[in-house]
Amino acid sequence: MVFMFRDHTNIQKLSVPWEGAASGDSVVVNVNRWILFAIKQDVQEITIRIGESHVAAYEIPHRLLNCKSLRKLEIYMYGNGRYTDIILPKSMNLTQLKVLILEGLSFSNVELRKRLISSCPVLEILTAIDCDLQTDNHRESDVLNEQRILVLSGRKQENDGNGTCYDS
């Protein structure tokens, strides 16, 4: 509550390192509340790091993926021995996002994952570490255009010579 009653100046960076075995629902409710407040304050960078989470799926707030001021977004979910499924909103518009870093996530909806990437017209760096990225058998370069993208995972990678790595 102290965070939410601060003055109304802009927030440069919000970092949420939530460690420990807390209830999944309470974690998500609090993290989303802080994110929405930071968005109202024109936040430029958000880092969400949830460890030992028992959340099977995390629905990213619509406002987060439509934040006009956001330049860097990092989401790390780990410690539960499996991927956390990410639920994306149908509309996304991250016009200023340059860096997107994801870890421990599963994207089961291929079309929404593609829409996420295409909603970031100035994206320079995409890093996906130990993520489950479902594909529709098309090369990701069809979606990523000529942006500088790096995709990593916990599996063996092949580089296509353009700075993009693929699972082999």
Disulfide bonds with the S-S distance in Angstrom:
none
